[in-house]
Structures are given as structure tokens and as C-alpha cells.
Amino acid sequence: MRFEISKVLDAIEGRVCTDPALARAVVDLAEVIRYQDLDAGRPASLLRLGMVIDALARQLEEDSVPVYAVVHRALLSDADLTSNERMVVRRWADDGLVEVLDQPNDRILEVADLLGLPVLSRARFDGLRGRFPWVVEQPGRVVAPVPGQGGPTFVAHVGSGTTPVAGEPSPVGTKLLSRLWRCPEQGCALFGSGGGGGAFADLSPRTERSPAAQSPPTLRTGAPTCPRHGARLGDAGARPRTEVLAVRIGGLVRRRFVLTSDESVLVGRAPDQAGGIMLGQWLNDEARRWISRSHVRFELRAGTVVVTDVSTNGSGIRPGGSMNEAERIPLAPKQSRVLDPGDMIELYPGVQIGRPGELPAGAPYTPTSVMAEAPTMAIRLPHP
């Protein structure tokens, strides 16, 4: 059972991030782990984060949905968690996958405001509604995870509905995210020069975090500040330009990825490139035979997305997202083309890549649960 729980925690780890381009909602981890009514289990359990993430994926009808988790430092030594869970949270903190704060206060709402994200919380935020009016003015912007049939669901704090609603990033957030920031504290996982540097640096393999994935600073007396160390941040220059793309397979968006002006991204059955996007786990046998290990390469040039076919069998462009075969533009191996707004590149029938807002889901949702390996007793539902 301990091995199964470790596998679940590893799966959950793949769904937490502080990347502004990929996070889909904000959560207070110290709150979520104590939703005891979700599983009728022990007072605190990190597995409940996985249950809430699964619920978010179901509501958004999209796989691989990450959340932005804010963590009170006291959680790192919380005796209600197992020693393994505490170690996992510390590793997440050292890797910059979560924000660890001495006093989280209103940080969860600040992040949501800066990035335009919904908040998953049962808290009412009564004392903060003046500073963040969207809490009451935008129905669905704050939703409470509650027990439901077949797993957690959401209830909007304002208005009706069960689906978290995103807002627009604040003008301040847009300005902050146009720059890179550096913390004077050595080894800062959020605003250092690379992939963390905490106590667990020798226990897990690390890769350098992309500068484009840097989280938003907190603002104290109007100055960009490191939320973890409370130190004023230095301006390290312009942030690389980014573009978010998504992979749709069989009518369902399976994952998103970030393209930056600094580095190209390979997509295929199983690319060798670090950071390449692997599709093999979602492909049927025919698609696996057709799609090359590295099939297409994406680059961001002067704000324009350029796709190059590097496969054996070629690809096709769906201009404006049209599924009319007469309008499909073949893309032969070694050919490149600008991906205009609305365009999709099709690696194989039913396997398309484009901008997320231009890839509506068109298939019944069959979630890839992060809780698939969880022991049954750890996620049993309470009796009605």
C-alpha cells in the first residue's frame, strides 16, 4: 500500500506548478488536505489534493490540468501528515512547484488576481472582497470543493454552477509577468537562477526551470517582493515571449505546453529531446505506427509560431481549424509553415495541435485520474 500511495503522490506532483502559463486554478494546500468529508479518512491527507485536481479536470473536460498551490510553512512539519507526505511537500517546495510562505494571508487571492485564475476554496474571504471585488462580482471565480457522487465536485460561492471560471489577468499581473525577477536569497526556488536548491536537492533529479515559468512576485508597498523570503526582487530583464499550445487527441485536449522564444519544442510519439511532448500513451496502434518519435518541431519567432515537420510520413495543416479534407494543406517532411490564428497541425487523423482556445473538446471525457493507483480505503466516500 505504501508503494501505491507513493505512485499517487508522484502523479499528483505532475499536476502542481507555479507556471503562470499552465496553472488552471489556485489552491491553499493546507486547507485542501483537511477536507475530511471528501474521503472520511484521517484528519489530513495529501491524497485529497489529487481528488480535487481530478474534479477540476472533470469539470474542465481536459487532462493533465495543473494547479497553483500556496503552502503555509507549518505544513512542512504537520504531524497529521505522514512522514512521506511531509517529505513530498518539502521536495515540491525545493523544486519551486509550490509556494511556501510563513504567512500566506491573502496570497491565494493575489495570485488569482494577477493571473486571472479561479480559486478552489471553501473560505469566504469576507475581509478581502474590497481589495478583490471579483470574488463577489464574477460568479464561478471562487468555487468550493465539496463531496459529490463519484468524487468531489464544486459549488460556486456566488451565483450557481459547478465549473470554475477564469478571469482576465490584472494589468499589474501583466506588467509583472513581462519581466524576470531575481531574489537576493541564495538558492531561492521561485526567483533563483535555476531549479531550486533546498535541503532535498540531492534526493531528486532536477532540470533547470524555464525563465518563462517564473511565478508572479508579491507586491509589498508597491515593490515586487519574493513571497517566500520577503526580500525585494531585482529586475533581471525582459521575460521570454511565450505561446501556449495544446494537444487534442480523439476530440479531447490531453495536455498543454509552453513554447518560448528561447527554445524549440519537439512533439511526437516519444521525442528524445528534454522537454519534448510525448504522445504515445494516448495513441492507438495505427497512430503509433504513423507518428514518428519526433514528428513536428515548434518554434516561436518574433511572436509567430512556426511548425516544421521532422517526421517520416508528413503532417497536415487545418487552416482555421477546418476539418474539410479539401482545405487540408499537406506538410511534407522538412517543410515549415507559420501557424496562423485558428490553424491546427494534424499529425494523424484525430491528433491535432493548436492554441487551447481554438481546440474545443469534441469527445466524451474519459479522465486520466491522478488517483488511479490509490488504495481503495484511502478514497472511500462518506455515507450519505
N, C-alpha and C positions, 0 to 999 in steps of 0.2 A: 504493500500500500504506500509506503514511503517513497518508493521509486515512481509510482503512478502520480503522486502529488507533485514530485519534483518535475515530472514531464509537463504537468498542467502549468506550474509556475513558469517553466521555460516558455510555454506557449503564450502565457499572459505577458511575459517580458517582451515578446514581439509586438504587442499591442499598446505599449506605453511609450510615449516620446514627448519631447519638448520642441519638436519641429513645427513652427507656425504654419508651414505649408501642408502638413499632413494631419495634424491633430483635428479631430472632429467634434470634441466636446471637452469640457473641463470638469474634473472631479477632485474632491478633497478625500484623499486616501484614508485618512484617519477616521472619517465619517463612514465611508462605504464599507470598510471592513467590519463595522459594528451593526450592520443591517441584519440582525439575528433572525428576524422574521422571514428572511429570504430562504433559509435552509433549516431553521430550527436546530442549528448546531451550536458550537461553542461561542463564547462572548465575542471573540474577534477571529476573523479568518481572512487571509489574503485571497482565498478562492472566491470570495464574494465579488471582488473586483472583476474576475473573469466572468461571473454571472451577469454583471451589469454591462460589461463590454459586449457579451453575446446579445443581450437585449438591445443594445444600441445598434448592432449590426442588423438584427432582425427588423428594427424599425426603419433603418435607412436602406434596407434591402441591398446591402453591399458587404462583401467580405473584407477581412483584414482592416477593420476600422480601428484606428489608434485613438487613445485618449491622452489628454494632458493632465497629469496627476500632480497635485500640490500636497506635500507631506510635512506634517509637524515633526520637528526633530525628535520629540519624545517617542514617536512611533518606532524609532530605531532600537529602542530598549524596552518596548512594551512587553510586559510579562504575559499578556493574554495571547500574544503570537507565539508560535513555536520558534525554537532557535533557528531552524532552517528558514522560516519566513522572515525573521529579523535579518538574517544574513542576506537574503534575496533583496530586501528593501535597501540595505546598505549598498549592495552591489549596484542596484539601479541608481542610487544617489551618486555613487562614484563614477558611474558611466554617463551621468548627465541625462538619464532617461526620465527622471522625475526631479521636481524642485523640492529641496529640503529647507525649511525655514524654522527659525526659532519662534517667531510669532507670525503665523500665516495671516491673521486678521482678515483683511479684505482682498488678499492676493488672488483668490479664486475668481472674484468678480472683476478685478483689474485685468487679469489675463483674458477673460471672456470679452471684456470691453475692447481691449487693444486688438484682439484677433477676430472679433465678430463671432465667437463660438457660443453654442448653448452650454448651459450649466446643468449637470446631473446632481441634484441635491435635494434633501428634504428640508433644509434650512429655509427660513422665511426671509432672511436678510432685511428685516424691518428697518433697522437703523441705517441701512446703506442705500435706500431707494432714492433718496435725494441726489446722491452722487451718481448713481447708476439708474436713471429713470426707466431704462428699457426692461428692468426687472418686472415692472407692472404695466409698461406700455406695449410690450411685444409678447403676445400670447405664445406660449411654447418655447420661449427663450430659456426659461428655468423649468425643468421637469424633475419630478421626484421618482426615483426607482422604488417600486412597490411590488409585493408578491402578486403573481398572476398565474393563470392556468398555463402550465408548461414552462414556467420560468418567470423571471422578473419582467415587468412592463413599466410604462411611465405614465404619470399623471401630471398634466400641466398645472403649475401654480396659478396661472392667470388664464382665463378662458377655458376652452375644452381641447381635447385632443391628446394623443399619446406619442406623437412624433416630435423629437427635439427640433427646434427651428434655429437656424443660423441667422446672424445679423450681419451688418457691414462692419468691417474693421474701423475703429475710430481714426480720425485724422491724425491724432497723436501716435497711435499704433503704426500707421502707415509711415510716418516720419521716422519713428524709432527703428522700424524694420528696414529702412533704406540704408542704414549704417551698420558697421561691425563695431563691437564693443569689447573692451578688454578689462578684466578685473585685476587689481594690483596684487591680490592674494595668489600665491603660487599654487598651481595645480587646480584652480577653480574649474569644476566640471562643466559649468554653464558658459563662462566667459573667459576660459583659458585659451591657449593656442592649439589644443588638440583634445584627444579623447579621454579627459578625466585624469585622475592621479591620486585617488584616495587610498584608503587602507587595503582595499581589495584589488589593487592594480595588478598584483601578481597571481590572482586566482582566476582571472577570466581573460580570454583573448580580446584585444581591443583593436578597433580601427579608428583612424582619425575621423572626427566628425566634420562633415562639410560645414564651412562657414555659413552657408545659406540656411543651415538648420538651427542656427543660434536662436535661443528663446528671447522674448522681449524683456528688456530691463524693467525694473520697477521704478516709479518716479517718487523721489523724496525731495520736497521743497523745489520741485520742478527739474531736478537733476537726475539723469539716468544713473541708476544705482543697482548693484548686484543684490538680488533678493536674498541670497544665501549668506553673504558676508557683510552686507550693509555698507560696502565700500563704494565710493563714487567710481564710475566706469570711465575709461578713456576711449575716445573716438579713434578707431583703428582703420578708418577709411570706408569706402562705399561697399555695401554688401553685393555679392554677385547677383546678377539678374537670374530669375528663376521662372520656370513654367511647370505647372503640374499636369501630368498626363495620366491616363487611366487605361487599364486593360479590361476589355469586355470579352467574355467567352461564353458562348451559348446564350447571349442576351443578358448576362449578369456581370456587373462590374466586380472583378475579383481582387484588384488592388490598384493603388495609386503609386506614382513615383515622381520624384522631383528632378527636373532637368535644370542644370545650371550652366552659365556661360563659361565656367571653368573646366568642365569635364563632360565628355560624351557618355551615353548610356547604351549598352547593348541589351537587346531583348531577344529571347529565343527559347528553345526547349530547355537548355541548360548552359548558359554562357559561362566561359571561363573567367571573364573579367570580374574583378572585385566590384561589388555594387551592381552587377548585371541583374536583369529581371528574368527569373526562371519561371517558365510557364508549364513545364512538363507535368506537374502534379494535377493540372486541370484539363489536360488534353486526352482525347480518346486515341485509340491506336492509329487510326488513319492520320490524324493531325500530327501525332508524334513522328510518323514516318515522313511527312511532308515538311514540317517546320524544322529548320536547321538548329543546331546547338546555339549558334549566334545567327539570328535571322535578319534583324534590322538594327541600325545604329542611329540614335537620335543626337542631334547637336543643337545648341542654341547660339545662333549667330546674329548679333546685333538685334536681339529681341525676336528673331524669327526662328521657328522650329524647322529644322532641316532633317529629313529622314533619308537614309541611304540603305539600300538593300545589300546585304552582305551574305546572302543565302545561296543555296544551290538551285532552288526551284522558283525563286522570284516571289513578288508580292503584288498588291494592287492598291490603288488609291480610290476611296469612295468620296468623290467631291461633294461637299456639303452634306455628307452623311447619306447620300442617296444609295439605296440598295438595288437600283435599277441596273441590271447587268450591262445594258447598252452604254451606260455612263461610266462604268468602271474603267479606270486608267491603269493599264499594266505597268508594273515597275520591275524591270529586269535586274538581275544581279549586277551590282556595281553602279546602278543608276541612283541618282539623288533627286529629291524634289522638296520644295517648300510645302509644309503642311499648313494650308490656309485655314482661317477660322471655319469651323464646321466640318473640315475634312477628317477622314479616318483612314488609317492604313490597315489593310486586311492581310494578315499573314496566311490565312487559310479560311475557308468559309466558316463564319461564326466566331473567328478570332480577330478582334479589331482593337486598335489603339487610337485614342484621340483625347481631346480635352474633356474632363469629367462632366461638365455641364452640358456637353453635346453628345453624351453617351447614355441616353435614358435606358433604364432596365427594361428588358422585354421578355423575361422568363420567370417562372415561379421560383421563389427564393428557396434555395437549399443551403442553409448556413454551414460554414466550416467552423465548428464550435471550438473555442479555446478550452472548453471543459470536457472534450471528448474522452480524455484519459482519466477523468476524475473518478475516484471510488464512489459507488452509488451512495454510501452512507454520508458522504461529505456534501451532497447536494440534494438530499431528500427535501420534499416540500412539506410545509406545516399542514396539519389537518385544518379543514375549513371550520 
